[in-house]
């Protein structure tokens, strides 16, 4: 039971992290393609 819970939590954390990275990359590429000269953080 404990091992399954830990594995599920690790898998969920990994999926969330990957989703965040992919969304950040997509947003950066979209902003760079739309307005490459205005990089205001």
C-alpha positions in Angstrom: 0.0 0.0 0.0 2.7 2.5 1.0 4.8 1.7 -2.1 1.8 2.2 -4.4 1.0 5.5 -2.7 4.5 6.8 -3.0 4.8 5.6 -6.7 1.5 7.4 -7.5 2.6 10.6 -5.8 5.9 10.5 -7.6 4.2 9.9 -10.9 1.7 12.7 -10.3 4.5 15.1 -9.4 6.5 14.1 -12.5 3.4 14.6 -14.7 2.7 18.1 -13.2 6.4 19.1 -13.6 6.5 18.0 -17.3 3.2 19.8 -17.9 4.6 23.0 -16.4 7.8 22.8 -18.4 5.9 22.2 -21.6 3.5 25.1 -20.9 6.4 27.4 -20.1 8.2 26.4 -23.3 5.0 26.9 -25.4 4.3 30.3 -23.8 7.9 31.4 -24.4 7.9 30.3 -28.0 4.5 31.9 -28.6 5.6 35.2 -27.1 8.9 35.1 -29.0 7.2 34.5 -32.3 4.5 37.2 -31.7 6.8 40.0 -30.4 10.5 39.2 -30.5 11.7 42.7 -30.0 9.7 43.3 -26.8 11.0 41.0 -24.1 9.5 42.5 -20.9 9.5 40.0 -18.0 
